[in-house]
Amino acid sequence: MPIRMLAKELYRTIQQVESVEIELENAPFEKQQAIKDKLRKLKAERDRMRAILEGKKERKFGV
């Protein structure tokens, strides 16, 4: 996947994480666990994409 596409996908995932964090803050107690699970998965995906993007930049630019 090209770097530009990865960067766009990473940005989209970061926006989702922020949105779910706000949702968690405003959620009633009984829904918080499900939202926490969703947030955990999104953060893992965000971190995975960030690592892939960093690896691609290092290979392309020799950083």
C-alpha positions as CSV (number, residue, x, y, z in Angstrom):
1,M,0.0,0.0,0.0
2,P,1.4,3.4,-0.9
3,I,2.5,5.7,1.9
4,R,-0.2,8.3,1.0
5,M,-3.0,5.8,1.4
6,L,-1.5,4.5,4.7
7,A,-1.3,8.0,6.0
8,K,-5.0,8.7,5.0
9,E,-6.1,5.5,6.7
10,L,-4.1,6.3,9.8
11,Y,-5.7,9.7,10.0
12,R,-9.1,8.2,9.6
13,T,-8.4,5.7,12.4
14,I,-7.1,8.5,14.7
15,Q,-10.3,10.4,14.1
16,Q,-12.3,7.3,15.0
17,V,-10.3,6.8,18.2
18,E,-11.0,10.3,19.3
19,S,-14.7,10.0,18.5
20,V,-15.0,6.7,20.5
21,E,-13.1,8.3,23.4
22,I,-15.8,11.0,23.5
23,E,-18.5,8.4,23.2
24,L,-17.0,6.6,26.2
25,E,-17.0,9.7,28.3
26,N,-20.7,10.3,27.7
27,A,-21.8,6.7,27.8
28,P,-23.9,5.2,30.6
29,F,-22.1,2.7,32.8
30,E,-23.8,-0.4,31.2
31,K,-22.5,0.4,27.7
32,Q,-19.0,1.4,28.7
33,Q,-17.4,-2.1,28.5
34,A,-18.5,-2.6,24.9
35,I,-17.2,0.8,24.0
36,K,-13.9,0.1,25.8
37,D,-13.5,-3.0,23.7
38,K,-14.2,-1.1,20.5
39,L,-11.7,1.6,21.6
40,R,-9.0,-1.0,22.4
41,K,-9.4,-2.6,18.9
42,L,-9.2,0.8,17.2
43,K,-6.1,1.8,19.2
44,A,-4.4,-1.5,18.2
45,E,-5.3,-0.8,14.6
46,R,-4.0,2.8,14.8
47,D,-0.7,1.6,16.4
48,R,-0.3,-1.1,13.8
49,M,-0.8,1.3,10.9
50,R,1.5,3.9,12.5
51,A,4.3,1.2,12.8
52,I,3.7,0.1,9.1
53,L,3.9,3.8,8.0
54,E,7.1,4.4,10.0
55,G,8.7,1.3,8.5
56,K,7.8,2.3,5.0
57,K,9.2,5.8,5.6
58,E,12.4,4.4,6.9
59,R,12.9,2.1,3.9
60,K,12.0,4.8,1.4
61,F,13.9,7.7,3.0
62,G,16.6,5.9,4.9
63,V,15.6,7.7,8.1
